[in-house]
Amino acid sequence: MIHRTAIANRLTGLGVMLMLIGALETPAVAEMSTHTQPSSSPWHPIEQPLALKVGVTVGGIALIGLELWWFLNRDRTPKSLDQ
């Protein structure tokens, strides 16, 4: 049976790998981003700093990890109300 820490380590590694793959800018993506069409929409995209993007991503992964940790480590035995 696989230990919980091994599962957590594998999930963490998978998340980091997916984040790094998504962060890579391929030539096709770079070419698509340079061709912008004029828009009549009043909404314009706002570029966010890379540090902010990384911080939000790490914070989200940390919250998901905390939730998984709480769920996997909680006590599964029912407590009696007569104590």
N, C-alpha and C positions, 0 to 999 in steps of 0.2 A: 504494500500500500504506500502511496506517495504521501509524504508528510506535508502539512499545511504550509510550512515555510518554503518547501520546494515549489509548491503550486504558486505561492505569492511571488517568489523569485521569477518563475517563468512568465507570469502575467506582467510583472514589472518590465522584464526584458522585452516582451512582445510589445508593450506600450511604447517603450523608448524606441524600439526599432521602427514601429509605424510612424512615430513622430519624426524621426530622422528622415525616413523615406519621403514623408509628406513635405518636409522642409526643403528637400532638394529641388532646385529649379532646373528643369530640363530645357533644352533649346526650344522645344515646341511650346512650352508654357511661356517662356520669355518672349517668343515671337507673337503669341496671342495677346500678351499684355501690352505690347507696343502699338497694336492696331486698335485704337479706340474709335468708336463711331460717335458723332455728335448726337447728343440726346436732348430731347425737349423736356425731360423730366426735371423737376425742381430739386431732386435729390442728387447729390454728388458724393462719391465715395471719399472717405477721409482715410488717409494712410496713417496707420498706427506704428509707433516705434517697435522695433524687433524685441526689445527688452520687455515691453508691455505684453506682446503676444506670447513670449516665452513664460512670463510670470503667470498669465491667466491659464495657460496650458498646464503648467506645473501645479498650480493651485487646484485646477479641476481634477488632475490625476491624483493629487494628494487627498482630496475629498472622497473620490471614488475608492481609493485604497483604504481610507479610514472607515468608510461604510462596509467594505468587504471584511476588514479586520473585526469590526464590531459584530457583524452577522456571523462570521465563522467562529468567533471565540465566546459567544454568549453561552450562558448556562442553559442547557436544554431540559433540566429537570424542573417540573412544576413546583412552585412554592405553595405550601399549605397556608391558608388564611388564619388558622387557629394558633399561630405562634405567638 
